[in-house]
Amino acid sequence: MFTGGLATGTYTLSGADLDFNACGACINIVADIGMTGPSKFYFATAGMITLTSTQPPAGSISNVTFAEVTSGGALVPMGCTARIDSMSFTTP
């Protein structure tokens, strides 16, 4: 996704976008941030992203599920999962 640059539209997270090291639309959660930095990382396993603007990027995500991964993107066996049903975002 986005090999030709960001474009507005609605996209299903699939294929390379579900690969931590190859994604174009990478949706992550960084959690448990303490004195030494974060200790929990989650990466999207399914869902949708809608871009309503590309300059700056803005839009929403829906039905995004996440699996716990290491800081390098490897799946954590029997790790935690998370879900975001709907969320809007903007960037400064």
N, C-alpha and C positions, 0 to 999 in steps of 0.2 A: 504494500500500500504506500502511496505517496512517492513512488520512484521518480515522478516528474515534478515533485514539490507538493506542498499542501494545497488542497482544493476543498471548497465547501461541499457538503453532501453528507449523507448517512452511510456508514460503513459497518459491516459485520466483521467482528474480530475473528479471523480464521487464518489458516496457513502460517506464513512466516510471522504474522502479528502475534502468534501464540508462542513464539520462540524468543526467549529473553535476549539472545545474542543477535537476532536478525530482524527484530520487529521495526516497522515504520510507525505504527501507532502503538507505542509502549505505554501501558497503563499499569502503574505500580502503586503499592501502599508501603510506606516506610513507617515503622511503628516502634514503640518501646524505646524512645529516645532518652537516654540517660546521660550521665556525666562523661561516658566514653563513646557516646554516639548511639546510633540505632542498633537494636539487636534482633528485630523482626522485619522480614521483608516478604511481600506478597506480590504475585504477578498474575495478570488477567488470564483466565482460561476460557472465557466465552463472553459475549455481550455485543453491544452496539455503541458506536461513537458517532455523534453528529457534530460537524463543524459548521458554524454559522458565520464565522469570520476567520481569515487566515492572517490578517495583519492588524492587531495581534490575534493569536489563536484564541477562539472562544467557541463555546458550544455546550454539549451535554453528553453524558453517558447514560446507558440504561441496561438493566439486567446483566451487569458485569459480575462474574464470579471470579474468585481469586484462590490460588493455592499458595501455601507458604513455600518460599524458596530461600536458598542461601544468598549471601550478598553477591555471589557470582552467577546466580540464576538457576542453580541445580535444585530440583524438587526435593523438599524435606520429607522423607518417608514418615507417614502418619502425622504430618504437620497439620496445622490449623487451616481453616478455610474462611472466606469472608464473601459477602455479597453486597453490592450497591444496586438498589433497584432503580434509582434515578438521582442524578446530580448534575448541576450546571457548573461550568468553569469559565474563567476569564484569566488572561495573563496581562501583567502590567505593560 
